[in-house]
Amino acid sequence: MSAAVHTAIVWEGPRRARAEERKVPGPLGPGEVRVRVTSVGVCGTDITVWSGQTARGRPGTVLGHEFGGRVIARADDVRGVGIHDLVAVDPNVSCGICAHCGRGHRARCAGRRLMGVDLDGGFQRTVDVPVGQLVPAPGADPRALGLIEPLAVGVHAVARAGVADGDRLGVIGGGPIGMASVAEARRRGADHTVLERDETRRTAIARTGAAAVAAGGWPDHGLDAVIDTVGRAATVRAALDAVRDGGTVCVVGLSHDDHLPPPDQLVRREVTLTGSFCYSTADLRIAAQIVVGQGLDTVPVDLTAGLERVPDLLDRIGGGLMGRGKALVVPRAEGPTA
C-alpha cells in the first residue's frame, strides 16, 4: 500500500459501513497536528449513526469519536507538542470564542460538531486535528488512549453527582460509562456498588474490585448518590428508591421513554435530580491521568486488532451482542510501548 494511502471505516448508510482506502491529507494547516491513531472505542453514538437512527449522519463520513494516538507531524506554528507524543483527541469541534468554550465546555457550544458524526472521526490510520483538541497522555499504553474520552463522561457524571470522599455511590448499568463512573468514584475515595443485569459483565466488574449486584435490588439503601447510565423510567425509579433523603440522582443515560419522577419525590425528600452530558476539558485531563496510571485495566475492555474488523464489530454490537466491557479497536497489532 502506498504511503500516501490509508484505511478508513466509512459509513455508507443504515447498517452499512466498510473499509476504504483513502488518500492521506496533504500539508497540515496552521495550528494542526497529524495523529497516527493507536486506539478507538466503539460507542452507543457510533451504533446510532451506523443504524441510521440520527439525521446527523452523512454517508461517506469516517466513524469514531473516542480515539487517540501518537503525534507524527505538526505545523510549523505549533508549540508545546512534540513528535511521538501520546495524546487523546477531544472530538468536540466548537467555535472557541463563546462563553462555554471559554470555560472549557466545548460540548455546550451552540456551534458544536462531533468528529465521527458531523465530521470524519478516528476509525482511520491518521487524523489531522487542531492542536487545541489534544489531551496529553505521556507514558500511557497506546492501546488504551481510546478510553480517555468515554472515561471523561464518567468523571463529569461523578462531579455532577457531587460525590466526595467517604460517600456511598450506586451506579445503574455496568457498561463503559458506568464503569468510568466507578473509576472516578474510586479516585475520589467513595464506596461504590454497580447494579448490572448481565452476568458476564458482573463477573468482569467484580474483577476490577467493584461490588456488582444483579438487577432487582440494591444490597442497601440510603446511598448518598446514584448515577443512572440507562435513563429509563424503571431505572430512575430504582435510583430514587436507593438514594437517601437529601441525596443526588444523576441521569446520564439517553433513553427516550417518559422517566421524570413525581414532584413529591423531589420536594418532600429534597432529592436533587440532575443530568450529565459529555465532559469539560478539565474532565478529559483527569481521565487522561487515570488511563496513564491504569491503562487497559481502567475499565473492563474487549480488544479488537485491525480496522478491517470494525464493520463486523458494528454488526455484532448493533445486533445486541454485548461484550464484557468497552469495545476498543487498535488499528494494527500494538504493544503497550508501540
Secondary structure, 3 states (H helix, E strand, C coil): CCCCEEEEEEEEECCEEEEEEEECCCCCCCCEEEEEEEEEECCHHHHHHHCCCCCCCCCCCECCCEEEEEEEEECCCCCCCCCCCEEEECCEECCCCCHHHHCCCHHHCCCCEEECCCECCCCECEEEEEHHHEEECCCCCHHHHHHHHHHHHHHHHHHHCCCCCCCEEEEECCCHHHHHHHHHHHHHCCEEEEECCCHHHHHHHHHCCCEEECCCCCCCCCEEEEEECCCCHHHHHHHHHHEEEEEEEEECCCCCCCCCCCHHHHHCCCCEEEECCCCCHHHHHHHHHHHHHHHHHCCCEEEEECHHHHHHHHHHHHCCCCCCCEEEEECCCCCCCC
